[in-house]
Amino acid sequence: MAIGARDYIDQLLVKKYADEKVDNHDAIESMIDPNKMLEAMNDVAMIQRNMFTLSQKLQRTCYAINAKSARYKKASGDQI
């Protein structure tokens, strides 16, 4: 599959629009500073990591409390 103009009309269109700039990113200033955006993303990631760590600690603590307060009964017929 070839890339480019196939007929005369396409060739004329290519010549006409060859120097046109459609996406000129240099002329557009971003409203958001990229460094501040990356800093905010880093803060969110750190908060999520800390929340996960706290969740794991809470889960282990609850498991330990439930294990200490559990009362085990001997079932009838069980030989230990």
PyMOL Python script that loads the backbone (N, CA, C, O; Angstrom):
from pymol import cmd

cmd.read_pdbstr("""\
ATOM      1  N   MET A   1       0.845  -1.174   0.000  1.00  0.00           N
ATOM      2  CA  MET A   1       0.000   0.000   0.000  1.00  0.00           C
ATOM      3  C   MET A   1       0.893   1.240   0.000  1.00  0.00           C
ATOM      4  O   MET A   1       1.723   1.423   0.890  1.00  0.00           O
ATOM      5  N   ALA A   2       0.714   2.058  -0.978  1.00  0.00           N
ATOM      6  CA  ALA A   2       1.534   3.253  -1.127  1.00  0.00           C
ATOM      7  C   ALA A   2       0.938   4.412  -0.334  1.00  0.00           C
ATOM      8  O   ALA A   2      -0.275   4.503  -0.148  1.00  0.00           O
ATOM      9  N   ILE A   3       1.813   5.288   0.124  1.00  0.00           N
ATOM     10  CA  ILE A   3       1.379   6.476   0.850  1.00  0.00           C
ATOM     11  C   ILE A   3       1.634   7.666  -0.054  1.00  0.00           C
ATOM     12  O   ILE A   3       2.711   7.799  -0.635  1.00  0.00           O
ATOM     13  N   GLY A   4       0.636   8.531  -0.168  1.00  0.00           N
ATOM     14  CA  GLY A   4       0.803   9.727  -0.980  1.00  0.00           C
ATOM     15  C   GLY A   4      -0.383   9.938  -1.899  1.00  0.00           C
ATOM     16  O   GLY A   4      -1.365   9.197  -1.866  1.00  0.00           O
ATOM     17  N   ALA A   5      -0.263  10.978  -2.728  1.00  0.00           N
ATOM     18  CA  ALA A   5      -1.340  11.335  -3.647  1.00  0.00           C
ATOM     19  C   ALA A   5      -1.384  10.353  -4.808  1.00  0.00           C
ATOM     20  O   ALA A   5      -0.360  10.023  -5.405  1.00  0.00           O
ATOM     21  N   ARG A   6      -2.605   9.888  -5.116  1.00  0.00           N
ATOM     22  CA  ARG A   6      -2.765   8.904  -6.193  1.00  0.00           C
ATOM     23  C   ARG A   6      -3.150   9.535  -7.530  1.00  0.00           C
ATOM     24  O   ARG A   6      -2.746   9.051  -8.587  1.00  0.00           O
ATOM     25  N   ASP A   7      -3.920  10.601  -7.482  1.00  0.00           N
ATOM     26  CA  ASP A   7      -4.325  11.222  -8.749  1.00  0.00           C
ATOM     27  C   ASP A   7      -4.011  12.724  -8.720  1.00  0.00           C
ATOM     28  O   ASP A   7      -3.439  13.235  -7.757  1.00  0.00           O
ATOM     29  N   TYR A   8      -4.394  13.410  -9.787  1.00  0.00           N
ATOM     30  CA  TYR A   8      -4.040  14.818  -9.951  1.00  0.00           C
ATOM     31  C   TYR A   8      -4.679  15.695  -8.877  1.00  0.00           C
ATOM     32  O   TYR A   8      -4.031  16.610  -8.369  1.00  0.00           O
ATOM     33  N   ILE A   9      -5.933  15.432  -8.523  1.00  0.00           N
ATOM     34  CA  ILE A   9      -6.626  16.238  -7.506  1.00  0.00           C
ATOM     35  C   ILE A   9      -5.947  16.076  -6.151  1.00  0.00           C
ATOM     36  O   ILE A   9      -5.748  17.052  -5.427  1.00  0.00           O
ATOM     37  N   ASP A  10      -5.595  14.840  -5.815  1.00  0.00           N
ATOM     38  CA  ASP A  10      -4.899  14.609  -4.556  1.00  0.00           C
ATOM     39  C   ASP A  10      -3.547  15.320  -4.539  1.00  0.00           C
ATOM     40  O   ASP A  10      -3.152  15.854  -3.503  1.00  0.00           O
ATOM     41  N   GLN A  11      -2.839  15.338  -5.650  1.00  0.00           N
ATOM     42  CA  GLN A  11      -1.552  16.018  -5.716  1.00  0.00           C
ATOM     43  C   GLN A  11      -1.717  17.519  -5.503  1.00  0.00           C
ATOM     44  O   GLN A  11      -0.901  18.145  -4.826  1.00  0.00           O
ATOM     45  N   LEU A  12      -2.768  18.095  -6.075  1.00  0.00           N
ATOM     46  CA  LEU A  12      -3.022  19.521  -5.875  1.00  0.00           C
ATOM     47  C   LEU A  12      -3.358  19.822  -4.414  1.00  0.00           C
ATOM     48  O   LEU A  12      -2.916  20.834  -3.869  1.00  0.00           O
ATOM     49  N   LEU A  13      -4.135  18.949  -3.786  1.00  0.00           N
ATOM     50  CA  LEU A  13      -4.471  19.145  -2.376  1.00  0.00           C
ATOM     51  C   LEU A  13      -3.234  19.032  -1.498  1.00  0.00           C
ATOM     52  O   LEU A  13      -3.079  19.789  -0.540  1.00  0.00           O
ATOM     53  N   VAL A  14      -2.359  18.096  -1.820  1.00  0.00           N
ATOM     54  CA  VAL A  14      -1.128  17.940  -1.045  1.00  0.00           C
ATOM     55  C   VAL A  14      -0.273  19.194  -1.168  1.00  0.00           C
ATOM     56  O   VAL A  14       0.281  19.654  -0.170  1.00  0.00           O
ATOM     57  N   LYS A  15      -0.152  19.758  -2.369  1.00  0.00           N
ATOM     58  CA  LYS A  15       0.623  20.981  -2.551  1.00  0.00           C
ATOM     59  C   LYS A  15       0.000  22.153  -1.792  1.00  0.00           C
ATOM     60  O   LYS A  15       0.707  22.972  -1.205  1.00  0.00           O
ATOM     61  N   LYS A  16      -1.335  22.221  -1.814  1.00  0.00           N
ATOM     62  CA  LYS A  16      -2.023  23.338  -1.178  1.00  0.00           C
ATOM     63  C   LYS A  16      -1.839  23.304   0.340  1.00  0.00           C
ATOM     64  O   LYS A  16      -1.590  24.341   0.955  1.00  0.00           O
ATOM     65  N   TYR A  17      -1.959  22.125   0.946  1.00  0.00           N
ATOM     66  CA  TYR A  17      -1.945  22.016   2.407  1.00  0.00           C
ATOM     67  C   TYR A  17      -0.599  21.544   2.970  1.00  0.00           C
ATOM     68  O   TYR A  17      -0.518  21.199   4.149  1.00  0.00           O
ATOM     69  N   ALA A  18       0.443  21.522   2.159  1.00  0.00           N
ATOM     70  CA  ALA A  18       1.741  21.026   2.618  1.00  0.00           C
ATOM     71  C   ALA A  18       2.337  21.894   3.726  1.00  0.00           C
ATOM     72  O   ALA A  18       2.979  21.375   4.639  1.00  0.00           O
ATOM     73  N   ASP A  19       2.135  23.186   3.654  1.00  0.00           N
ATOM     74  CA  ASP A  19       2.736  24.089   4.635  1.00  0.00           C
ATOM     75  C   ASP A  19       1.779  24.492   5.757  1.00  0.00           C
ATOM     76  O   ASP A  19       2.163  25.250   6.648  1.00  0.00           O
ATOM     77  N   GLU A  20       0.566  24.008   5.727  1.00  0.00           N
ATOM     78  CA  GLU A  20      -0.399  24.345   6.772  1.00  0.00           C
ATOM     79  C   GLU A  20      -0.056  23.592   8.052  1.00  0.00           C
ATOM     80  O   GLU A  20       0.347  22.430   8.013  1.00  0.00           O
ATOM     81  N   LYS A  21      -0.219  24.257   9.167  1.00  0.00           N
ATOM     82  CA  LYS A  21       0.001  23.625  10.465  1.00  0.00           C
ATOM     83  C   LYS A  21      -1.362  23.418  11.120  1.00  0.00           C
ATOM     84  O   LYS A  21      -2.091  24.368  11.404  1.00  0.00           O
ATOM     85  N   VAL A  22      -1.671  22.174  11.345  1.00  0.00           N
ATOM     86  CA  VAL A  22      -2.969  21.857  11.930  1.00  0.00           C
ATOM     87  C   VAL A  22      -2.873  21.864  13.455  1.00  0.00           C
ATOM     88  O   VAL A  22      -3.675  22.512  14.127  1.00  0.00           O
ATOM     89  N   ASP A  23      -1.914  21.160  13.986  1.00  0.00           N
ATOM     90  CA  ASP A  23      -1.716  21.092  15.427  1.00  0.00           C
ATOM     91  C   ASP A  23      -0.419  21.804  15.775  1.00  0.00           C
ATOM     92  O   ASP A  23       0.659  21.209  15.739  1.00  0.00           O
ATOM     93  N   ASN A  24      -0.531  23.056  16.106  1.00  0.00           N
ATOM     94  CA  ASN A  24       0.642  23.833  16.472  1.00  0.00           C
ATOM     95  C   ASN A  24       0.697  23.909  17.996  1.00  0.00           C
ATOM     96  O   ASN A  24       0.144  24.827  18.604  1.00  0.00           O
ATOM     97  N   HIS A  25       1.363  22.944  18.597  1.00  0.00           N
ATOM     98  CA  HIS A  25       1.406  22.879  20.050  1.00  0.00           C
ATOM     99  C   HIS A  25       2.316  23.927  20.663  1.00  0.00           C
ATOM    100  O   HIS A  25       2.207  24.219  21.854  1.00  0.00           O
ATOM    101  N   ASP A  26       3.203  24.491  19.877  1.00  0.00           N
ATOM    102  CA  ASP A  26       4.109  25.501  20.411  1.00  0.00           C
ATOM    103  C   ASP A  26       3.379  26.814  20.696  1.00  0.00           C
ATOM    104  O   ASP A  26       3.784  27.572  21.578  1.00  0.00           O
ATOM    105  N   ALA A  27       2.311  27.080  19.958  1.00  0.00           N
ATOM    106  CA  ALA A  27       1.600  28.339  20.112  1.00  0.00           C
ATOM    107  C   ALA A  27       0.607  28.297  21.268  1.00  0.00           C
ATOM    108  O   ALA A  27       0.117  29.342  21.696  1.00  0.00           O
ATOM    109  N   ILE A  28       0.305  27.116  21.774  1.00  0.00           N
ATOM    110  CA  ILE A  28      -0.692  26.980  22.833  1.00  0.00           C
ATOM    111  C   ILE A  28       0.021  26.834  24.172  1.00  0.00           C
ATOM    112  O   ILE A  28       0.874  25.962  24.340  1.00  0.00           O
ATOM    113  N   GLU A  29      -0.332  27.686  25.112  1.00  0.00           N
ATOM    114  CA  GLU A  29       0.228  27.565  26.452  1.00  0.00           C
ATOM    115  C   GLU A  29      -0.711  26.725  27.285  1.00  0.00           C
ATOM    116  O   GLU A  29      -1.927  26.907  27.244  1.00  0.00           O
ATOM    117  N   SER A  30      -0.152  25.824  28.026  1.00  0.00           N
ATOM    118  CA  SER A  30      -0.958  24.978  28.886  1.00  0.00           C
ATOM    119  C   SER A  30      -1.402  25.777  30.098  1.00  0.00           C
ATOM    120  O   SER A  30      -0.637  26.568  30.650  1.00  0.00           O
ATOM    121  N   MET A  31      -2.647  25.563  30.508  1.00  0.00           N
ATOM    122  CA  MET A  31      -3.156  26.252  31.687  1.00  0.00           C
ATOM    123  C   MET A  31      -2.659  25.589  32.966  1.00  0.00           C
ATOM    124  O   MET A  31      -2.769  26.158  34.052  1.00  0.00           O
ATOM    125  N   ILE A  32      -2.114  24.389  32.832  1.00  0.00           N
ATOM    126  CA  ILE A  32      -1.642  23.641  33.997  1.00  0.00           C
ATOM    127  C   ILE A  32      -0.133  23.449  33.874  1.00  0.00           C
ATOM    128  O   ILE A  32       0.373  23.015  32.839  1.00  0.00           O
ATOM    129  N   ASP A  33       0.562  23.777  34.942  1.00  0.00           N
ATOM    130  CA  ASP A  33       2.005  23.585  34.972  1.00  0.00           C
ATOM    131  C   ASP A  33       2.287  22.085  35.077  1.00  0.00           C
ATOM    132  O   ASP A  33       1.799  21.439  36.005  1.00  0.00           O
ATOM    133  N   PRO A  34       3.060  21.517  34.151  1.00  0.00           N
ATOM    134  CA  PRO A  34       3.305  20.074  34.184  1.00  0.00           C
ATOM    135  C   PRO A  34       3.984  19.604  35.465  1.00  0.00           C
ATOM    136  O   PRO A  34       3.718  18.496  35.931  1.00  0.00           O
ATOM    137  N   ASN A  35       4.855  20.428  36.041  1.00  0.00           N
ATOM    138  CA  ASN A  35       5.517  20.034  37.283  1.00  0.00           C
ATOM    139  C   ASN A  35       4.532  19.960  38.436  1.00  0.00           C
ATOM    140  O   ASN A  35       4.625  19.071  39.282  1.00  0.00           O
ATOM    141  N   LYS A  36       3.585  20.895  38.474  1.00  0.00           N
ATOM    142  CA  LYS A  36       2.571  20.852  39.528  1.00  0.00           C
ATOM    143  C   LYS A  36       1.646  19.656  39.339  1.00  0.00           C
ATOM    144  O   LYS A  36       1.201  19.051  40.314  1.00  0.00           O
ATOM    145  N   MET A  37       1.361  19.320  38.097  1.00  0.00           N
ATOM    146  CA  MET A  37       0.507  18.160  37.820  1.00  0.00           C
ATOM    147  C   MET A  37       1.195  16.877  38.275  1.00  0.00           C
ATOM    148  O   MET A  37       0.569  16.029  38.910  1.00  0.00           O
ATOM    149  N   LEU A  38       2.463  16.731  37.957  1.00  0.00           N
ATOM    150  CA  LEU A  38       3.204  15.546  38.388  1.00  0.00           C
ATOM    151  C   LEU A  38       3.324  15.489  39.906  1.00  0.00           C
ATOM    152  O   LEU A  38       3.271  14.409  40.496  1.00  0.00           O
ATOM    153  N   GLU A  39       3.481  16.634  40.531  1.00  0.00           N
ATOM    154  CA  GLU A  39       3.552  16.685  41.996  1.00  0.00           C
ATOM    155  C   GLU A  39       2.219  16.254  42.606  1.00  0.00           C
ATOM    156  O   GLU A  39       2.193  15.520  43.594  1.00  0.00           O
ATOM    157  N   ALA A  40       1.115  16.708  42.018  1.00  0.00           N
ATOM    158  CA  ALA A  40      -0.203  16.310  42.515  1.00  0.00           C
ATOM    159  C   ALA A  40      -0.438  14.815  42.319  1.00  0.00           C
ATOM    160  O   ALA A  40      -0.994  14.151  43.194  1.00  0.00           O
ATOM    161  N   MET A  41      -0.016  14.287  41.178  1.00  0.00           N
ATOM    162  CA  MET A  41      -0.157  12.845  40.939  1.00  0.00           C
ATOM    163  C   MET A  41       0.681  12.046  41.928  1.00  0.00           C
ATOM    164  O   MET A  41       0.258  10.991  42.400  1.00  0.00           O
ATOM    165  N   ASN A  42       1.871  12.552  42.242  1.00  0.00           N
ATOM    166  CA  ASN A  42       2.726  11.895  43.216  1.00  0.00           C
ATOM    167  C   ASN A  42       2.074  11.909  44.600  1.00  0.00           C
ATOM    168  O   ASN A  42       2.138  10.918  45.326  1.00  0.00           O
ATOM    169  N   ASP A  43       1.450  13.026  44.962  1.00  0.00           N
ATOM    170  CA  ASP A  43       0.767  13.120  46.257  1.00  0.00           C
ATOM    171  C   ASP A  43      -0.385  12.121  46.344  1.00  0.00           C
ATOM    172  O   ASP A  43      -0.569  11.467  47.370  1.00  0.00           O
ATOM    173  N   VAL A  44      -1.154  12.009  45.273  1.00  0.00           N
ATOM    174  CA  VAL A  44      -2.275  11.058  45.261  1.00  0.00           C
ATOM    175  C   VAL A  44      -1.763   9.631  45.387  1.00  0.00           C
ATOM    176  O   VAL A  44      -2.338   8.832  46.126  1.00  0.00           O
ATOM    177  N   ALA A  45      -0.694   9.303  44.680  1.00  0.00           N
ATOM    178  CA  ALA A  45      -0.127   7.953  44.761  1.00  0.00           C
ATOM    179  C   ALA A  45       0.379   7.664  46.169  1.00  0.00           C
ATOM    180  O   ALA A  45       0.204   6.556  46.675  1.00  0.00           O
ATOM    181  N   MET A  46       1.007   8.655  46.808  1.00  0.00           N
ATOM    182  CA  MET A  46       1.510   8.457  48.162  1.00  0.00           C
ATOM    183  C   MET A  46       0.353   8.257  49.142  1.00  0.00           C
ATOM    184  O   MET A  46       0.437   7.413  50.034  1.00  0.00           O
ATOM    185  N   ILE A  47      -0.715   9.019  48.983  1.00  0.00           N
ATOM    186  CA  ILE A  47      -1.885   8.864  49.859  1.00  0.00           C
ATOM    187  C   ILE A  47      -2.498   7.484  49.683  1.00  0.00           C
ATOM    188  O   ILE A  47      -2.845   6.833  50.668  1.00  0.00           O
ATOM    189  N   GLN A  48      -2.635   7.030  48.449  1.00  0.00           N
ATOM    190  CA  GLN A  48      -3.198   5.698  48.206  1.00  0.00           C
ATOM    191  C   GLN A  48      -2.318   4.611  48.792  1.00  0.00           C
ATOM    192  O   GLN A  48      -2.829   3.636  49.342  1.00  0.00           O
ATOM    193  N   ARG A  49      -1.013   4.758  48.685  1.00  0.00           N
ATOM    194  CA  ARG A  49      -0.085   3.777  49.253  1.00  0.00           C
ATOM    195  C   ARG A  49      -0.204   3.741  50.774  1.00  0.00           C
ATOM    196  O   ARG A  49      -0.210   2.667  51.376  1.00  0.00           O
ATOM    197  N   ASN A  50      -0.300   4.923  51.394  1.00  0.00           N
ATOM    198  CA  ASN A  50      -0.451   4.983  52.841  1.00  0.00           C
ATOM    199  C   ASN A  50      -1.789   4.408  53.293  1.00  0.00           C
ATOM    200  O   ASN A  50      -1.857   3.722  54.313  1.00  0.00           O
ATOM    201  N   MET A  51      -2.848   4.682  52.544  1.00  0.00           N
ATOM    202  CA  MET A  51      -4.162   4.130  52.887  1.00  0.00           C
ATOM    203  C   MET A  51      -4.147   2.606  52.784  1.00  0.00           C
ATOM    204  O   MET A  51      -4.759   1.927  53.608  1.00  0.00           O
ATOM    205  N   PHE A  52      -3.468   2.071  51.799  1.00  0.00           N
ATOM    206  CA  PHE A  52      -3.365   0.623  51.659  1.00  0.00           C
ATOM    207  C   PHE A  52      -2.603   0.024  52.830  1.00  0.00           C
ATOM    208  O   PHE A  52      -2.998  -1.009  53.372  1.00  0.00           O
ATOM    209  N   THR A  53      -1.509   0.673  53.221  1.00  0.00           N
ATOM    210  CA  THR A  53      -0.722   0.193  54.356  1.00  0.00           C
ATOM    211  C   THR A  53      -1.552   0.222  55.635  1.00  0.00           C
ATOM    212  O   THR A  53      -1.530  -0.731  56.414  1.00  0.00           O
ATOM    213  N   LEU A  54      -2.286   1.317  55.853  1.00  0.00           N
ATOM    214  CA  LEU A  54      -3.138   1.402  57.036  1.00  0.00           C
ATOM    215  C   LEU A  54      -4.237   0.347  57.001  1.00  0.00           C
ATOM    216  O   LEU A  54      -4.577  -0.226  58.036  1.00  0.00           O
ATOM    217  N   SER A  55      -4.781   0.090  55.848  1.00  0.00           N
ATOM    218  CA  SER A  55      -5.813  -0.935  55.707  1.00  0.00           C
ATOM    219  C   SER A  55      -5.262  -2.309  56.068  1.00  0.00           C
ATOM    220  O   SER A  55      -5.932  -3.094  56.739  1.00  0.00           O
ATOM    221  N   GLN A  56      -4.050  -2.597  55.628  1.00  0.00           N
ATOM    222  CA  GLN A  56      -3.433  -3.877  55.958  1.00  0.00           C
ATOM    223  C   GLN A  56      -3.175  -3.999  57.462  1.00  0.00           C
ATOM    224  O   GLN A  56      -3.409  -5.056  58.048  1.00  0.00           O
ATOM    225  N   LYS A  57      -2.697  -2.926  58.082  1.00  0.00           N
ATOM    226  CA  LYS A  57      -2.453  -2.951  59.524  1.00  0.00           C
ATOM    227  C   LYS A  57      -3.759  -3.140  60.296  1.00  0.00           C
ATOM    228  O   LYS A  57      -3.810  -3.902  61.262  1.00  0.00           O
ATOM    229  N   LEU A  58      -4.805  -2.448  59.867  1.00  0.00           N
ATOM    230  CA  LEU A  58      -6.108  -2.590  60.518  1.00  0.00           C
ATOM    231  C   LEU A  58      -6.636  -4.008  60.371  1.00  0.00           C
ATOM    232  O   LEU A  58      -7.190  -4.566  61.318  1.00  0.00           O
ATOM    233  N   GLN A  59      -6.471  -4.587  59.207  1.00  0.00           N
ATOM    234  CA  GLN A  59      -6.927  -5.958  58.978  1.00  0.00           C
ATOM    235  C   GLN A  59      -6.186  -6.937  59.894  1.00  0.00           C
ATOM    236  O   GLN A  59      -6.808  -7.824  60.478  1.00  0.00           O
ATOM    237  N   ARG A  60      -4.874  -6.785  60.022  1.00  0.00           N
ATOM    238  CA  ARG A  60      -4.100  -7.668  60.913  1.00  0.00           C
ATOM    239  C   ARG A  60      -4.502  -7.481  62.369  1.00  0.00           C
ATOM    240  O   ARG A  60      -4.603  -8.453  63.117  1.00  0.00           O
ATOM    241  N   THR A  61      -4.734  -6.219  62.779  1.00  0.00           N
ATOM    242  CA  THR A  61      -5.130  -5.940  64.156  1.00  0.00           C
ATOM    243  C   THR A  61      -6.496  -6.546  64.463  1.00  0.00           C
ATOM    244  O   THR A  61      -6.686  -7.159  65.514  1.00  0.00           O
ATOM    245  N   CYS A  62      -7.437  -6.374  63.553  1.00  0.00           N
ATOM    246  CA  CYS A  62      -8.772  -6.953  63.758  1.00  0.00           C
ATOM    247  C   CYS A  62      -8.702  -8.477  63.799  1.00  0.00           C
ATOM    248  O   CYS A  62      -9.394  -9.109  64.596  1.00  0.00           O
ATOM    249  N   TYR A  63      -7.887  -9.054  62.963  1.00  0.00           N
ATOM    250  CA  TYR A  63      -7.725 -10.507  62.969  1.00  0.00           C
ATOM    251  C   TYR A  63      -7.159 -10.976  64.307  1.00  0.00           C
ATOM    252  O   TYR A  63      -7.616 -11.978  64.857  1.00  0.00           O
ATOM    253  N   ALA A  64      -6.162 -10.255  64.835  1.00  0.00           N
ATOM    254  CA  ALA A  64      -5.557 -10.632  66.118  1.00  0.00           C
ATOM    255  C   ALA A  64      -6.556 -10.493  67.259  1.00  0.00           C
ATOM    256  O   ALA A  64      -6.616 -11.354  68.137  1.00  0.00           O
ATOM    257  N   ILE A  65      -7.341  -9.419  67.255  1.00  0.00           N
ATOM    258  CA  ILE A  65      -8.348  -9.229  68.308  1.00  0.00           C
ATOM    259  C   ILE A  65      -9.399 -10.328  68.246  1.00  0.00           C
ATOM    260  O   ILE A  65      -9.777 -10.880  69.280  1.00  0.00           O
ATOM    261  N   ASN A  66      -9.872 -10.652  67.053  1.00  0.00           N
ATOM    262  CA  ASN A  66     -10.870 -11.708  66.907  1.00  0.00           C
ATOM    263  C   ASN A  66     -10.301 -13.062  67.302  1.00  0.00           C
ATOM    264  O   ASN A  66     -11.021 -13.890  67.860  1.00  0.00           O
ATOM    265  N   ALA A  67      -9.033 -13.303  67.027  1.00  0.00           N
ATOM    266  CA  ALA A  67      -8.419 -14.578  67.386  1.00  0.00           C
ATOM    267  C   ALA A  67      -8.274 -14.698  68.903  1.00  0.00           C
ATOM    268  O   ALA A  67      -8.454 -15.787  69.447  1.00  0.00           O
ATOM    269  N   LYS A  68      -7.952 -13.597  69.603  1.00  0.00           N
ATOM    270  CA  LYS A  68      -7.806 -13.641  71.061  1.00  0.00           C
ATOM    271  C   LYS A  68      -9.144 -13.803  71.762  1.00  0.00           C
ATOM    272  O   LYS A  68      -9.238 -14.463  72.797  1.00  0.00           O
ATOM    273  N   SER A  69     -10.176 -13.199  71.192  1.00  0.00           N
ATOM    274  CA  SER A  69     -11.479 -13.243  71.868  1.00  0.00           C
ATOM    275  C   SER A  69     -12.308 -14.463  71.467  1.00  0.00           C
ATOM    276  O   SER A  69     -13.407 -14.657  71.986  1.00  0.00           O
ATOM    277  N   ALA A  70     -11.812 -15.261  70.577  1.00  0.00           N
ATOM    278  CA  ALA A  70     -12.567 -16.436  70.140  1.00  0.00           C
ATOM    279  C   ALA A  70     -12.593 -17.476  71.253  1.00  0.00           C
ATOM    280  O   ALA A  70     -11.598 -17.685  71.947  1.00  0.00           O
ATOM    281  N   ARG A  71     -13.716 -18.110  71.410  1.00  0.00           N
ATOM    282  CA  ARG A  71     -13.857 -19.182  72.399  1.00  0.00           C
ATOM    283  C   ARG A  71     -14.155 -20.455  71.636  1.00  0.00           C
ATOM    284  O   ARG A  71     -15.129 -20.541  70.888  1.00  0.00           O
ATOM    285  N   TYR A  72     -13.316 -21.418  71.836  1.00  0.00           N
ATOM    286  CA  TYR A  72     -13.453 -22.682  71.127  1.00  0.00           C
ATOM    287  C   TYR A  72     -14.100 -23.705  72.055  1.00  0.00           C
ATOM    288  O   TYR A  72     -13.723 -23.822  73.221  1.00  0.00           O
ATOM    289  N   LYS A  73     -15.058 -24.429  71.541  1.00  0.00           N
ATOM    290  CA  LYS A  73     -15.738 -25.466  72.315  1.00  0.00           C
ATOM    291  C   LYS A  73     -15.378 -26.807  71.733  1.00  0.00           C
ATOM    292  O   LYS A  73     -15.168 -26.958  70.529  1.00  0.00           O
ATOM    293  N   LYS A  74     -15.313 -27.770  72.616  1.00  0.00           N
ATOM    294  CA  LYS A  74     -15.055 -29.125  72.161  1.00  0.00           C
ATOM    295  C   LYS A  74     -16.377 -29.708  71.681  1.00  0.00           C
ATOM    296  O   LYS A  74     -17.366 -29.729  72.413  1.00  0.00           O
ATOM    297  N   ALA A  75     -16.375 -30.175  70.455  1.00  0.00           N
ATOM    298  CA  ALA A  75     -17.579 -30.788  69.933  1.00  0.00           C
ATOM    299  C   ALA A  75     -17.715 -32.190  70.490  1.00  0.00           C
ATOM    300  O   ALA A  75     -16.712 -32.867  70.716  1.00  0.00           O
ATOM    301  N   SER A  76     -18.932 -32.632  70.714  1.00  0.00           N
ATOM    302  CA  SER A  76     -19.134 -33.988  71.255  1.00  0.00           C
ATOM    303  C   SER A  76     -18.718 -34.997  70.212  1.00  0.00           C
ATOM    304  O   SER A  76     -19.034 -34.862  69.030  1.00  0.00           O
ATOM    305  N   GLY A  77     -18.005 -36.011  70.665  1.00  0.00           N
ATOM    306  CA  GLY A  77     -17.547 -37.049  69.768  1.00  0.00           C
ATOM    307  C   GLY A  77     -16.154 -36.815  69.240  1.00  0.00           C
ATOM    308  O   GLY A  77     -15.562 -37.727  68.664  1.00  0.00           O
ATOM    309  N   ASP A  78     -15.601 -35.616  69.416  1.00  0.00           N
ATOM    310  CA  ASP A  78     -14.241 -35.347  68.939  1.00  0.00           C
ATOM    311  C   ASP A  78     -13.244 -35.814  69.982  1.00  0.00           C
ATOM    312  O   ASP A  78     -13.404 -35.523  71.167  1.00  0.00           O
ATOM    313  N   GLN A  79     -12.250 -36.512  69.569  1.00  0.00           N
ATOM    314  CA  GLN A  79     -11.177 -36.975  70.457  1.00  0.00           C
ATOM    315  C   GLN A  79      -9.932 -36.164  70.153  1.00  0.00           C
ATOM    316  O   GLN A  79      -9.432 -36.191  69.028  1.00  0.00           O
ATOM    317  N   ILE A  80      -9.439 -35.458  71.122  1.00  0.00           N
ATOM    318  CA  ILE A  80      -8.207 -34.683  70.914  1.00  0.00           C
ATOM    319  C   ILE A  80      -7.135 -35.171  71.826  1.00  0.00           C
ATOM    320  O   ILE A  80      -6.021 -34.647  71.804  1.00  0.00           O
TER     321      ILE A  80
END
""", "prot")
cmd.dss("prot")
cmd.show_as("cartoon", "prot")
cmd.util.cbc("prot")
cmd.orient("prot")
